[in-house]
Amino acid sequence: MHIRSFLFLVFFGLNSCYQKSEMKAPIFEQTKTIDISDAIGGYNKYHYLEDQDLLYAYNQLSSVLDLFEWKDGKYLRTIPLPDVPEAYGFAWSEFLPMAEDSLVFVDYFGKILLTNAESELLLAFSLNDYLPEGYEFFFGNNTQNMIHRDGKLVFRIHQTNFSPKEQEYYHGKIFGSLDLNALGTAILYGEYPSSYEIRNNKFFFNSTKLGFEFGLDSKEEVLISFRNEQAIQSSTALGNKWSDGKSQSLNNPSQLDINQEISSIDWMVKEGFYHDIFSDPYQKVIYRICVFPQELTDLEGKRRSAATRPFSIQKFSSDFKLLSEASFNTSVLEYSFLSRIITKDGLYLGVLDAGEDEVLFRKVNF
């Protein structure tokens, strides 16, 4: 009797643990409609400014920046890009709002333009001027190449002396932090996981791809998610901590011989990958996106995109305990993991295939 009771308790405990990690179905709540009938459209990046309840929509390819009221979804105006001397050679890339009257524009090579709300130039400089010798700004072709909070700009860097095909490349720091209120030498931190060092000779799948976000309770802490590493890194200038963050939708990536003829994009589709990590300071939780593996072509023989596909979102507590994981787009591709907004109300995801004159975000819970 005692043995049976013991076995029952063991089975119940294991079953409870399994249930806690089951993939959940998300709950979809209200939809936010952004009226773009008078705007430019075609945006690929969005930034929400909490204090003023404003939504900045940026078209990176055509360098268009439109401003909307988030509450009513009303188009306010198109913000003109600053006039840049031709000799400065500015190649438009990233945009970040620091405040309503303070905007940051960045180019592919780390040049910075600080402007006011009318795009009048306040300051121009290069991030590379504030990095130690041997490092430079790195545009990694990711959703996020830099983040900003409270006057601190955190941006991707890499060693200039080595390429991603060399082992030494993964021994360097990966972020620089610059105080825009008192420009000085950038603080460097962050490290690649040891698995990248071990696998570098054969493992050649997007090793330099990562997403990152500020920590919940610290102005100095950056949360880092690597494309092919399940663990999450919490990094400060004092050191790095690792927390397990494995998704049940992803396996450990298989090894890929460097001589094998397959593109990194194809490999992302076949293997799946961990994507961006971002925090909700209101609910005190952390989210990370996990993109599912798929066959390279669909049933009609068309190549699948690495951007619009089934994905899940993990939700962690502020101490990195996995609370839940919800799946999206498992039957119909409807939501974009590239477009999300965190507000006091919660998490909103961009809706794919909205009407011509609108952009839609839908609040999700899980």
Secondary structure as GFF3:
##gff-version 3
##sequence-region A 1 366
A	DSSP	alpha_helix	2	20	.	.	.	ID=ss1
A	DSSP	beta_strand	23	24	.	.	.	ID=ss2
A	DSSP	beta_strand	27	35	.	.	.	ID=ss3
A	DSSP	beta_strand	45	49	.	.	.	ID=ss4
A	DSSP	beta_strand	54	59	.	.	.	ID=ss5
A	DSSP	beta_strand	64	69	.	.	.	ID=ss6
A	DSSP	beta_strand	75	79	.	.	.	ID=ss7
A	DSSP	three_ten_helix	86	88	.	.	.	ID=ss8
A	DSSP	beta_strand	92	99	.	.	.	ID=ss9
A	DSSP	beta_strand	102	107	.	.	.	ID=ss10
A	DSSP	beta_strand	111	115	.	.	.	ID=ss11
A	DSSP	beta_strand	121	126	.	.	.	ID=ss12
A	DSSP	three_ten_helix	127	130	.	.	.	ID=ss13
A	DSSP	beta_strand	135	137	.	.	.	ID=ss14
A	DSSP	beta_strand	146	149	.	.	.	ID=ss15
A	DSSP	beta_strand	152	159	.	.	.	ID=ss16
A	DSSP	three_ten_helix	167	171	.	.	.	ID=ss17
A	DSSP	beta_strand	175	179	.	.	.	ID=ss18
A	DSSP	beta_strand	187	189	.	.	.	ID=ss19
A	DSSP	alpha_helix	194	199	.	.	.	ID=ss20
A	DSSP	beta_strand	210	214	.	.	.	ID=ss21
A	DSSP	beta_strand	222	226	.	.	.	ID=ss22
A	DSSP	beta_strand	232	236	.	.	.	ID=ss23
A	DSSP	beta_strand	239	243	.	.	.	ID=ss24
A	DSSP	alpha_helix	264	271	.	.	.	ID=ss25
A	DSSP	beta_strand	273	280	.	.	.	ID=ss26
A	DSSP	beta_strand	285	291	.	.	.	ID=ss27
A	DSSP	beta_strand	311	317	.	.	.	ID=ss28
A	DSSP	beta_strand	322	328	.	.	.	ID=ss29
A	DSSP	beta_strand	335	343	.	.	.	ID=ss30
A	DSSP	beta_strand	346	351	.	.	.	ID=ss31
A	DSSP	beta_strand	358	365	.	.	.	ID=ss32
###
